Each structure stands twice: as C-alpha cells, then as structure tokens.
C-alpha cells in the first residue's frame, strides 16, 4: 500500500470508529432518557396519589365540621370523593405497570469481546467483528429503550386519567363548597 492509500485507510478507520461511537452513545443516551421519563411518570403518579389523599382527607374533615349539609352539597361532595378515589386507584394502576428491562450485562459483553479478540485472525476481520459487536450492543440499547417507551406509554395513560379524575374531583369540591356556602348564607 502506498502512503496516500495508508493515510486514506487510517482516515476511514477513524471515521468508522467515530460513527460506531456516535451510534452507541446515541443509543445509550436514548435509553437513559427513557428511564428518566419512567422515573418522572412514577413521581407524577405518586404526587397525584398524595394530592388526592390530601383532598379526600380534607373533604371528610370539612363535611364533619359543617355538621349538616344541604342534600345537593352532599351529592357534590360524594361525587368529588368518588373522583378522588378514582384518581388514587388509577395512579396506583400506573405504579403497578412494571416490566423489568434488562440490558446485556457487562460480564456477558466482556465475554463476547474476549471471544471476538480470540477469534479474529486479521486486522480487517477484527475491524469487521468489533463493528458488529458495537452495532449489536447499540441494537440492544434500542430494543430496551423501545420496551421502556412502551411501558412509559401505558404508565402515562394511567397517570393522565388519574390527573383528569383529580381535576374533576377538585372542581366538584369547589362546586360543593360554593353550594354549601350559599346555602349557609341564605339561612342566616
């Protein structure tokens, strides 16, 4: 090989390495983002449960403090309580959506790399096999990311219903409070 040919081959090798590194880094970053999204959805579900529980407890305390309520207020508070319970149940359902997504363990990856090194007889063969190993590893990240994304979609759906139920329950509570206040003011 001439010097310009060797230089061109070195440039190509560097480009191949850069592309392989880029593909693997992108796949790893996408997997990390999917897991971060999973954690965010979990926190939203937990927060929704906490908020609904606080409103539910506050609603019971409020109803007890009023003593007797107008019948229409009782209906509004009952609907609000049911909405909060639905919110809690659907948020718990979101927390129950779990699947363990596993990536290739570092021991297994190391074994594959060592086998690749032992089986490679020429530099060209080694380059081909290492490229296959890197891209295969990136595909493992992609598959795990897709699985986590599918789980996230289910979890997010449950959390969306939980938050919508909570919003409706809060609005029903506000209407019930308004009716109760107007009723108490009218009786004075």
N, C-alpha and C positions, 0 to 999 in steps of 0.2 A: 504494500500500500504506500502511496506517495504521501508526502507531508500534508498537502491540502486535503487528501482523502481522509487521513487520520484526524485532521482537525475537524472536518465535516462530521466524521463519525463521533467524535467527542461532543460536538455541539448537539447532535441528535441524541446521544446518551443523556446529556444534561437536560434536554427538552423532555425526554421520556420520564426521567426522574421527577422533574418539576410537575409534569402532568399527573403522574401517579400520586405524588404528594398532595397535589391540589384536589384530586378526586377523593382521596382518603380523608383529608382534612374537612372537605365539604360534607362528606357522609357522616363523619363524627360530629360535626357541628349541628347538622340536621337532627341527628339522634339526640344530642344534648338539648336542643330546643324543644323537641317532642317531649322529653322528660320534664323539662321546665314547665311546659304547658300543662302536663299531667299534674304537677305539684300546684300550679295556680288554680286549676279546676278543683282539686281537693280542698284547697283553702277557701274557695268560694262556697263550696258545699258546707264546710264546717261553719263558716261565718253565717250562712243562711240559717242553719240549724240554731245557732246561738241567738240570732236576731229574732227568729220566730219564737223560740223558747222564752225570750225576754218579753216579747209582746203578749204571748199566751199567759205567762205568769202575771204580767201587769193587767191584763184583761180580767183575770179572775179576781185580783185584788180590787180592781175598780168596781166590778159588779158587786162584790161583797160590801164595799164601802157605801154604795148607794142604797143598800137595803132593798127597797122595792123599786123596780124599774117598770116603765111603761111596756106593755106587751110587744109593741113594734120594736122597741130598743132591744128587748131580749132576742127577738128574731135576728136583728142585725148582728148582735154580739155572738149569737150561736153560729151564724154564717161565717163571721170573722174567725171564730175559734176553729171551725171546720177547715177554713182556708189555711190557717196556720198549721194545723195538723197535717194537711195535705203537703204543705211546704216542707215540713220536717220529714215526712215519710219519703217524699221524692228526693230530698237532699241526702237522706240515708241511702236510698237506692243508688244515687250517684257514687257514694262512698263504697258501696258494695261491688261496683263494676271494677273488677280486678282481674288481670291476667299477668302472669309473670313472663316478662320478655327477657330472654337471655341472649347474650352475645357469646361469641366464641371465647372461651376462657383463654387467658394469657398462656397457660401451660399448653393447651391444645395448639394455639397459634405458634408457640415456640417449637413444639414438636414438628409441626408442618414446615416451619422454616428450616429446622435442622435436617429434616428429610430432604428438602429441596436442595440444600447445600451439598448433602452427601450424594444425591442422585445426579447433580449437574456435572457434566464432563467437560464442557467447553464454555467459554465466556458467553458466547451467543445463546447457548442453551440456558445458562444461568440467568441471563437478562430476560429471556422469554418467561422462564418459570417464576422469577421474582415479580415480574409484571403481573402474571396470572395470580400469584398469591395476593398481591396488593389489591388488585381489582376484585378478587373474590372476597377479600376482607371488607372492602367498600360495599359490595353487594350484601354482605351480612348486616352491615350497619343500615343499609337501605331497607332491608326486609324488617329489621327490628323497628326502625322508625315508622314504617307503614303500619306495623302491628300496634305500636303505641298510639299512632294517629287515629286508628280505628277505635281503640279504647277511649281515647280522648273525645271523639265524636259522640260516643254513647254517654259518657260522663257529662259532657257539656249539655246534651239534650235533657238529661235528668235535672241538672242544675238550673237550666233555663226554665223548666216547668216549676221547680221549687221557688225560684225568684219571682216568677209571674204569680204563683199562688200567694206568696208573701205580700206582693204588691196589692193584689186584690183584697187580701185579708186586712191590710193596713187601711185601705180605702173604706172597707166595710166598717172597720172600727171607728174611723173618723165620722162616718155617717151615723153610726150608733151613738157616738158621743154627742154629735150635734142634735140628734133627736132627743136624747136624754136631757141635754141642757135646755133645749127649747121647751120640753115638757115640764121640767122643774121650774123654769122661768114663768111659764103660763099658769102654773098652780100657785104662784106667790101672789 
